[in-house]
Amino acid sequence: RLGRGGGSYDRVLARLTAAGATPALIVLLYANEVTAHVPAEPHDFPVDAVVTPEGPRRFGVS
């Protein structure tokens, strides 16, 4: 979950999806902020990767 509850990220991602764009969603975090499960709502988008000071970590890659 990103932001401060104003829905800015949700609106941008919805517009990108409507336009057919599929950008990589990468989040900058500290290592202690990376968790196995984050509460999600139907309008939320999963991230593809995180970058921490220790390095990048990709998710959902086969």
C-alpha positions in Angstrom: 0.0 0.0 0.0 1.4 3.4 -1.0 0.6 7.0 -0.3 -1.4 8.7 2.4 -4.9 7.6 1.5 -5.7 10.2 -1.1 -5.9 7.7 -3.9 -3.4 9.4 -6.2 -1.5 6.2 -7.0 -4.7 4.2 -7.5 -6.0 6.8 -10.0 -2.7 6.8 -12.0 -2.5 3.1 -12.1 -6.1 2.7 -13.2 -5.5 5.2 -16.0 -2.4 3.3 -17.1 -4.3 0.0 -17.1 -7.2 1.6 -19.1 -4.6 2.8 -21.7 -3.2 -0.7 -22.0 0.1 0.1 -20.3 1.7 -2.4 -18.0 4.6 -0.6 -16.2 6.8 -2.4 -13.8 5.8 -1.4 -10.3 8.9 -1.0 -8.1 8.9 0.3 -4.6 11.8 1.7 -2.5 11.8 0.3 1.0 14.0 -0.5 4.0 14.6 -4.2 4.4 12.5 -4.4 7.6 9.5 -3.1 5.7 9.4 -6.0 3.3 6.7 -8.5 4.3 5.3 -11.7 2.9 1.7 -10.4 3.0 0.2 -7.0 2.7 -3.6 -6.3 3.1 -5.1 -5.7 -0.3 -8.3 -4.3 -1.7 -9.7 -5.0 -5.2 -8.3 -1.7 -6.6 -4.8 -2.4 -5.3 -1.9 -3.5 -7.6 0.8 -5.9 -6.5 4.4 -4.7 -6.9 6.9 -6.5 -9.2 9.9 -5.7 -7.1 11.3 -3.8 -4.2 14.7 -2.1 -3.8 16.2 -1.9 -0.4 19.6 -0.7 0.7 20.7 -4.4 0.6 19.6 -4.7 -3.1 16.7 -5.5 -5.3 14.1 -8.3 -4.8 11.7 -9.4 -7.5 8.3 -10.9 -6.9 6.0 -13.1 -9.0 8.8 -14.0 -11.5 8.6 -17.4 -13.0 
